[in-house]
Amino acid sequence: LHARNRPEGKVLETVGVFEAPKQHGKYETGQLFLHSVFGYRGIVLFPWQARLYDRDVASPVTEKSENAAGHGSKEVKGKTHTYYQVLIDARDCPHISQRSQTEAVTFLANHDDSRALYAIPGLDYVSHEDILPYSSTDQVPIQHELFERFLMYDQTKVPPFVARDTLCAWQEKNHPWLELSDVHRETTENIRVTVIPFYMGMREAQNSHVYWWRYCIRLENLDSEVVQLRERHWRIFSLSGTLETVRGRGVVGREPVLSKEQPAFQYSSHVSLQASSGHMWGTFRFERPDGSHFDVRIPPFSLESNKDEKTPPSGLHW
């Protein structure tokens, strides 16, 4: 059952039958699911194998990390973790818009304006443990403009939705800008911050090269106390030797409240450097109900450009 609000009141609507979550292995293309944190309906397009750098897990390595963040922390070893590229049901987007951006994937538009971006709505990256799988007899269980372009119904298959050639071609063509490779995670005072950086490509601007990245950030309150994000403080180090400081109110124009009922907030942003690599790190300042503040660490993460430069995609062509 999936609970949604409608103008005439609250109703329960049957959408399918829950299946047992997979403890081992990965979900296949076409798997229907509910997101365990944000509650939306979705379908798996394809999996990514990422390296998860979890600063909450003690590492046997004793050497000091040589990253530019200067946390003085020990080097963190990455472990393989499965994430999924998914489509979000458009009917659920209005209900999660305050908790998660539904346009999580952006690309550099392929023309002279180096700042131009275009977004693919209703596309997300979901960790394996956030998948609550279910099955449905509906041949079009997810409402999304790309659903029938990417998937087709085949009752002989399990799950009964298989990839069309257009999905395989789209993945291959846009692989450099879709691929999720590194995930960074750290918890401070029961607030867990997860960062996923993506390299978007390089542009020439005023006789210099500008390298672009997007990064997706998820904030989770692991405690029962209500807190509100008030400020962000970023440090951005470029291989060219520059160190930039960015301070501001909230994130993406919001100051989200994290509570037991709504514990998570997810957003995406962008950064550009005039060098092929760099680092970012920083803090989020949160406010407690009594007015006191505390800082939550953003785990340091690398901004690396792809070795083989390719022309950014020019649009959604099939």
C-alpha positions in Angstrom: 0.0 0.0 0.0 1.2 3.5 -0.8 -0.3 6.4 1.1 -0.9 9.6 -0.9 -2.8 12.8 -0.2 -5.6 13.7 -2.7 -7.7 16.9 -2.7 -10.7 15.0 -1.3 -8.7 13.6 1.6 -6.3 10.9 2.5 -6.7 7.6 0.8 -4.8 4.3 0.5 -4.2 3.0 -3.0 -3.0 -0.5 -3.8 0.0 -0.4 -6.1 1.4 -3.9 -5.8 2.7 -6.7 -3.6 5.9 -6.3 -1.5 8.7 -8.7 -2.2 11.5 -9.6 0.2 14.4 -7.1 0.0 17.6 -8.7 -1.4 20.3 -9.3 1.1 22.8 -10.4 -1.5 23.2 -9.7 -5.2 21.6 -6.8 -7.0 18.2 -5.8 -8.4 17.7 -6.2 -12.2 16.5 -3.6 -14.7 12.8 -3.3 -14.5 12.5 -3.9 -10.7 9.7 -1.9 -9.2 10.3 -0.4 -5.7 9.3 2.1 -3.1 12.0 4.4 -1.8 12.5 3.5 1.9 13.3 7.1 2.9 11.4 9.4 0.5 8.5 7.0 -0.2 8.2 7.5 -4.0 7.4 4.7 -6.5 10.2 4.0 -8.9 11.7 1.5 -11.3 15.3 0.4 -11.7 17.0 1.3 -15.0 20.5 -0.1 -14.3 22.9 -0.6 -11.4 26.2 1.2 -10.7 29.1 -0.2 -8.7 30.4 2.6 -6.6 33.3 3.0 -4.1 31.8 4.0 -0.7 34.2 6.0 1.5 32.5 5.8 5.0 34.4 7.9 7.6 32.1 6.4 10.3 33.8 3.0 9.8 37.1 2.5 11.5 39.9 1.8 9.0 42.9 -0.3 9.8 45.0 2.1 7.7 47.1 4.3 10.0 48.7 6.7 7.4 47.5 10.2 7.4 45.4 11.2 4.5 47.0 13.6 2.1 43.9 15.2 0.8 43.6 19.0 0.8 40.8 19.0 3.4 43.1 19.0 6.3 40.7 17.2 8.6 43.7 15.4 10.1 41.7 12.2 9.7 43.0 8.8 8.7 42.8 7.6 5.2 39.5 6.0 4.4 39.4 2.9 2.4 36.6 2.5 -0.1 34.3 -0.5 -0.3 32.2 -1.6 -3.2 28.5 -0.6 -2.9 25.6 -0.9 -5.3 23.6 2.1 -6.4 20.8 2.3 -9.0 19.8 4.7 -11.7 16.0 4.9 -11.4 12.9 6.6 -12.8 10.6 8.3 -10.3 6.9 8.1 -10.7 5.7 11.6 -11.8 2.6 11.2 -9.6 4.8 11.2 -6.5 7.1 14.1 -7.4 4.8 16.8 -5.9 4.8 14.9 -2.6 8.6 14.7 -2.3 9.6 18.1 -3.7 10.2 19.5 -0.2 12.5 16.5 0.7 14.3 15.7 -2.5 15.0 17.4 -5.8 13.3 15.4 -8.6 15.7 16.7 -11.2 18.8 15.1 -9.9 20.6 14.6 -13.2 21.9 17.6 -15.1 24.1 17.9 -18.2 26.1 20.7 -19.8 24.2 21.8 -22.8 26.3 21.5 -26.0 26.5 25.1 -27.2 28.6 28.2 -26.6 27.1 29.2 -23.3 29.3 27.2 -20.8 26.9 27.8 -18.0 23.9 26.4 -19.7 22.6 23.2 -18.1 19.7 21.0 -19.0 18.0 18.6 -16.5 16.3 15.3 -16.9 13.3 15.3 -14.5 12.4 12.3 -12.4 15.8 10.6 -12.5 17.5 9.6 -9.3 20.4 7.5 -7.8 19.3 5.1 -5.1 21.4 3.0 -2.7 20.7 -0.7 -2.5 19.4 -0.6 1.1 16.8 2.1 0.1 15.1 -0.2 -2.3 11.8 -1.8 -1.0 10.9 -4.1 -4.0 7.4 -4.9 -5.1 5.6 -6.5 -8.0 2.6 -5.2 -10.0 0.3 -6.6 -12.6 0.0 -3.2 -14.2 1.8 -3.1 -17.6 2.6 0.7 -17.1 3.0 0.9 -13.3 5.2 4.0 -13.4 4.2 7.3 -14.9 7.2 8.9 -16.5 7.8 10.3 -20.0 10.8 8.0 -20.5 9.1 4.8 -19.1 7.8 3.4 -22.4 10.9 4.7 -24.3 13.2 2.8 -22.0 11.2 -0.3 -21.0 8.7 -2.7 -22.4 6.4 -5.3 -20.8 7.3 -9.0 -21.2 5.2 -11.3 -19.0 7.7 -14.1 -19.5 10.4 -12.2 -17.6 11.0 -11.6 -13.9 10.7 -8.7 -13.4 8.3 -8.4 -16.4 9.9 -5.1 -17.6 12.9 -5.3 -19.9 15.3 -2.7 -21.4 14.6 -1.5 -24.9 17.5 -0.8 -27.2 16.9 2.9 -26.6 17.8 2.5 -22.9 21.0 0.6 -23.7 22.0 3.2 -26.3 21.2 6.1 -23.9 23.3 4.5 -21.2 26.2 3.9 -23.5 26.1 7.4 -25.0 25.7 9.3 -21.7 27.8 7.0 -19.6 30.5 9.6 -18.7 28.0 12.0 -17.2 25.7 9.4 -15.6 28.3 7.2 -13.9 28.4 7.1 -10.2 31.8 6.1 -9.0 32.6 7.5 -5.6 30.3 8.1 -2.6 31.5 9.8 0.6 29.8 9.6 4.0 30.3 11.0 7.5 28.2 11.4 10.6 28.5 14.3 13.1 26.2 14.4 16.1 23.7 12.0 14.5 23.5 14.0 11.3 24.8 11.9 8.4 26.0 13.6 5.2 26.4 11.6 2.0 28.1 13.2 -1.0 28.2 11.9 -4.6 30.3 13.9 -7.1 29.9 13.6 -10.9 32.2 15.0 -13.5 30.2 16.8 -16.2 32.8 17.8 -18.7 35.2 20.6 -19.8 34.4 23.8 -21.7 36.6 26.5 -23.3 35.8 30.0 -22.0 37.8 33.1 -22.7 40.9 31.2 -23.8 40.9 29.0 -20.7 39.5 25.6 -19.8 36.6 25.4 -17.3 35.9 22.0 -15.7 32.4 21.3 -14.4 31.1 18.9 -11.7 27.7 18.4 -10.1 27.4 16.9 -6.6 24.4 15.3 -4.9 24.1 15.7 -1.1 21.8 13.8 1.2 21.4 14.9 4.8 19.9 12.4 7.3 18.9 12.9 10.9 19.6 9.7 12.7 18.2 11.1 16.0 14.7 11.9 17.2 15.5 15.6 18.0 14.3 18.1 15.4 17.0 20.2 13.8 17.1 22.8 11.0 19.9 23.5 8.6 20.8 27.2 8.7 24.1 27.8 6.9 26.6 26.2 4.7 30.4 26.7 4.7 32.4 25.3 1.7 36.1 25.2 1.0 37.0 24.5 -2.6 40.6 23.8 -3.5 41.8 23.7 -7.1 44.8 22.0 -8.5 45.8 25.4 -9.9 46.5 26.4 -6.3 43.4 28.5 -5.5 41.4 28.0 -2.3 37.9 29.4 -2.3 35.6 29.9 0.6 31.8 30.0 0.1 29.4 30.8 2.9 25.6 31.2 2.7 22.2 30.7 4.2 20.7 27.2 3.8 21.1 25.2 0.6 19.5 25.7 -2.8 17.4 28.4 -1.3 16.0 26.3 1.5 16.6 25.7 5.2 15.2 22.2 5.6 13.9 20.8 8.9 15.0 17.3 9.7 12.7 15.4 12.0 11.8 11.9 13.0 8.9 12.0 10.6 10.9 13.6 7.7 14.5 12.7 8.5 16.2 13.3 5.2 16.8 16.0 2.6 18.5 15.6 -0.7 19.7 18.2 -3.2 22.1 18.7 -6.1 24.4 21.6 -6.9 27.3 22.4 -9.3 30.9 23.7 -9.1 33.4 24.7 -11.7 37.2 24.9 -11.6 39.9 26.2 -14.0 41.9 23.1 -13.3 41.3 19.4 -14.1 41.0 18.4 -10.5 40.5 19.7 -6.9 38.9 19.0 -3.5 35.8 20.2 -1.7 34.9 20.0 2.0 33.2 22.0 4.6 30.4 22.2 7.3 26.7 22.6 7.6 25.5 24.6 10.6 22.3 23.2 12.2 20.0 24.8 14.8 18.4 22.9 17.7 14.9 23.7 19.1 16.5 25.6 22.0 18.3 27.9 19.6 21.8 26.4 20.0 23.9 25.6 17.0 26.3 22.9 16.0 28.4 22.2 12.9 28.2 19.0 10.8 31.2 18.0 8.8 30.9 17.5 5.0 33.3 14.7 4.1 36.1 15.8 1.9 35.8 14.6 -1.7 37.9 14.8 -4.8 36.8 16.5 -8.0 38.4 14.5 -10.8 38.0 14.9 -14.5 37.6 11.9 -16.8 40.8 11.0 -18.5 39.2 10.6 -21.9 37.5 13.9 -22.8 34.3 13.4 -24.8 31.9 15.9 -26.2 29.0 16.5 -23.7 25.6 15.3 -24.9 23.7 17.8 -27.0 20.3 16.6 -25.8 18.0 13.7 -25.4 18.2 12.1 -28.9 17.3 8.5 -29.5 
